[in-house]
Amino acid sequence: MRLPARYAPLLFGALLSAIMVTIVSAFVIVVSQGFRDGFLTQWVRSCLTTWPVAFVSVTLLAPQVRKLVALITEPG
């Protein structure tokens, strides 16, 4: 089953933000605290609490960022 194309911007925002949050939160935890007991629990908690902010940010900012990139780059 495939989703209608009208959901593409939301799906893009959801996937990109989820990927970024999992990578960045793991990196920040490892750099600041190292691998230790409870890492996985802390990582999951961090992802669950920061993902909504990242999702809304990516979804709202993506159109403006695309426009900015189009202004900065030459047409293909």
C-alpha positions in Angstrom: 0.0 0.0 0.0 1.3 3.4 -1.0 0.4 6.8 0.4 -1.1 9.5 -1.8 1.5 12.0 -3.1 -0.2 14.8 -1.0 1.4 13.2 2.1 4.9 13.4 0.7 6.0 16.6 2.5 4.8 15.2 5.9 6.4 11.8 5.3 9.6 13.6 4.2 9.6 15.6 7.4 8.8 12.6 9.6 11.5 10.4 8.2 14.3 13.1 7.9 13.6 14.3 11.5 13.5 10.8 12.9 16.8 9.9 11.2 18.5 13.1 12.3 17.2 12.9 15.9 18.4 9.3 16.4 21.9 10.1 15.0 22.4 13.4 16.8 21.0 12.3 20.1 23.2 9.2 20.2 26.3 11.4 19.2 25.5 14.0 21.9 25.0 11.3 24.6 28.2 9.4 23.7 30.3 12.6 23.6 29.0 14.0 26.8 28.7 10.9 28.9 30.2 8.0 27.0 28.7 4.5 26.7 27.5 3.6 30.1 24.7 1.7 31.8 21.3 3.1 30.8 22.6 4.5 27.5 19.9 2.8 25.4 17.1 4.0 27.8 18.5 7.5 27.8 18.9 7.5 24.0 15.3 6.3 23.4 13.9 8.9 25.9 16.0 11.6 24.2 14.7 10.6 20.8 11.0 10.5 21.9 11.2 13.9 23.5 13.1 15.7 20.8 11.5 14.2 17.7 8.3 16.2 17.8 10.3 19.5 17.9 12.5 18.3 15.0 9.5 17.1 13.0 7.6 20.4 13.3 10.8 22.3 12.5 11.7 20.3 9.4 8.1 20.4 8.1 7.7 24.1 8.6 11.2 25.1 7.5 11.8 22.8 4.5 9.9 25.0 2.0 11.8 28.1 3.0 15.1 26.2 2.9 14.3 24.9 -0.6 13.7 28.5 -1.8 16.9 29.7 -0.2 18.9 26.9 -1.9 17.3 27.9 -5.3 18.4 31.5 -4.8 22.0 30.4 -3.9 22.5 27.8 -6.7 22.4 28.0 -10.4 19.4 26.4 -12.2 20.0 22.9 -13.4 
